[in-house]
């Protein structure tokens, strides 16, 4: 598996990614991914992204520009996190979820599999629940 991957995007620019040591995912050289995070080999991490310690980015997932993923976050497979979205420590984002731009997923909150979260909302952890569920506040 090549350590560096380059290809031309839709606008004709050459885009470069480096394989993450833990999982082999494609990470922009302008992203910061903790060495103890795991990025699956078919996941993409764009420029400006930060991924915290012990977080896991699943197969086929795409972290768009300037996304922040805290510590101990699970981003399951085939998830898209839109630009400038923030997933705080301990969040869980289910398989196939589509999260818009400028979203805040509060610490410990859960986003259901295949959920679609609109732009600029806050996903809160439900109080009193043993596990949290999708709660959205505008």
C-alpha positions as CSV (number, residue, x, y, z in Angstrom):
1,X,0.0,0.0,0.0
2,X,1.5,3.4,-1.1
3,X,2.3,5.8,1.8
4,X,1.2,8.8,-0.4
5,X,-1.8,8.9,-2.8
6,X,-2.4,11.7,-5.3
7,X,-5.3,12.2,-7.7
8,X,-7.0,14.9,-9.6
9,X,-10.3,16.3,-8.1
10,X,-13.4,17.4,-10.0
11,X,-11.9,20.9,-10.4
12,X,-8.6,19.6,-11.9
13,X,-6.5,20.2,-8.8
14,X,-4.1,17.5,-7.7
15,X,-5.0,16.4,-4.2
16,X,-2.6,14.5,-2.0
17,X,-3.2,12.2,1.0
18,X,-1.0,10.3,3.3
19,X,-1.9,6.9,4.7
20,X,-2.5,7.0,8.5
21,X,-0.3,4.6,10.3
22,X,-3.2,3.1,12.3
23,X,-5.7,1.7,9.7
24,X,-4.2,3.1,6.5
25,X,-6.9,5.8,5.9
26,X,-6.3,8.7,3.6
27,X,-5.4,11.8,5.5
28,X,-4.7,15.3,4.1
29,X,-1.2,16.5,5.1
30,X,-3.0,19.6,6.4
31,X,-5.1,17.5,8.9
32,X,-4.0,16.4,12.4
33,X,-5.0,12.9,13.4
34,X,-3.8,11.5,16.7
35,X,-1.4,8.5,16.4
36,X,-3.7,6.5,18.7
37,X,-6.8,7.2,16.5
38,X,-7.8,4.6,13.9
39,X,-8.7,5.6,10.3
40,X,-10.0,2.7,8.1
41,X,-8.2,2.3,4.8
42,X,-11.1,3.5,2.7
43,X,-11.9,6.6,4.9
44,X,-10.9,10.2,3.9
45,X,-9.8,13.0,6.2
46,X,-9.7,16.4,4.6
47,X,-7.5,19.5,5.3
48,X,-8.1,21.3,8.6
49,X,-9.6,18.2,10.3
50,X,-8.5,17.3,13.8
51,X,-9.1,13.7,15.2
52,X,-8.5,13.0,18.9
53,X,-7.0,10.1,20.8
54,X,-8.7,6.7,20.5
55,X,-11.3,7.9,18.0
56,X,-12.2,5.5,15.2
57,X,-13.2,6.5,11.7
58,X,-15.0,3.7,9.9
59,X,-14.6,2.3,6.3
60,X,-16.0,4.6,3.6
61,X,-16.4,7.6,5.9
62,X,-15.5,11.1,4.9
63,X,-14.6,13.9,7.3
64,X,-15.0,17.1,5.3
65,X,-12.8,20.2,5.7
66,X,-12.2,21.7,9.2
67,X,-14.2,19.0,11.1
68,X,-13.2,18.4,14.7
69,X,-13.5,14.9,16.2
70,X,-12.8,14.7,20.0
71,X,-11.4,11.8,22.0
72,X,-13.1,8.4,22.1
73,X,-15.5,9.2,19.2
74,X,-16.8,6.4,17.0
75,X,-17.6,7.4,13.4
76,X,-19.1,4.2,12.0
77,X,-18.9,3.2,8.3
78,X,-20.1,5.3,5.4
79,X,-20.6,8.4,7.4
80,X,-20.2,12.0,6.0
81,X,-19.4,14.8,8.5
82,X,-19.9,18.1,6.7
83,X,-17.5,21.1,6.9
84,X,-16.8,22.6,10.3
85,X,-18.8,20.0,12.1
86,X,-17.7,19.2,15.7
87,X,-18.1,15.8,17.3
88,X,-17.2,16.2,21.0
89,X,-15.6,13.6,23.2
90,X,-17.4,10.2,23.5
91,X,-19.9,10.7,20.7
92,X,-21.1,7.9,18.5
93,X,-22.2,8.4,14.9
94,X,-24.0,5.4,13.3
95,X,-23.4,3.8,10.0
96,X,-24.6,5.7,7.0
97,X,-25.3,9.0,8.8
98,X,-25.2,12.2,6.9
99,X,-24.3,15.2,9.1
100,X,-24.5,18.7,7.6
101,X,-22.2,21.7,7.9
102,X,-21.5,23.6,11.2
103,X,-23.2,20.9,13.3
104,X,-22.2,20.4,17.0
105,X,-22.6,16.8,18.4
106,X,-22.4,17.3,22.1
107,X,-20.2,15.0,24.3
108,X,-21.7,11.5,24.7
109,X,-24.5,12.1,22.2
110,X,-25.5,9.5,19.6
111,X,-26.5,10.0,16.0
112,X,-28.7,7.1,14.7
113,X,-27.6,5.0,11.8
114,X,-28.8,6.5,8.4
115,X,-29.8,9.7,10.2
116,X,-29.7,13.0,8.2
117,X,-28.8,16.0,10.4
118,X,-29.4,19.4,8.9
119,X,-26.8,22.2,8.8
120,X,-26.1,24.3,11.9
121,X,-27.9,22.2,14.5
122,X,-26.9,20.9,17.9
123,X,-27.3,17.2,18.6
124,X,-27.7,16.9,22.4
125,X,-27.3,13.9,24.7
126,X,-30.7,13.1,26.2
127,X,-30.8,13.6,29.9
128,X,-31.6,10.6,32.1
129,X,-31.3,8.1,29.3
130,X,-29.0,5.1,29.9
131,X,-27.7,5.6,26.3
132,X,-28.3,8.8,24.5
133,X,-30.4,9.2,21.4
134,X,-30.7,11.7,18.6
135,X,-31.9,15.0,20.0
136,X,-31.8,18.1,17.8
137,X,-32.1,21.6,18.9
138,X,-32.0,24.5,16.5
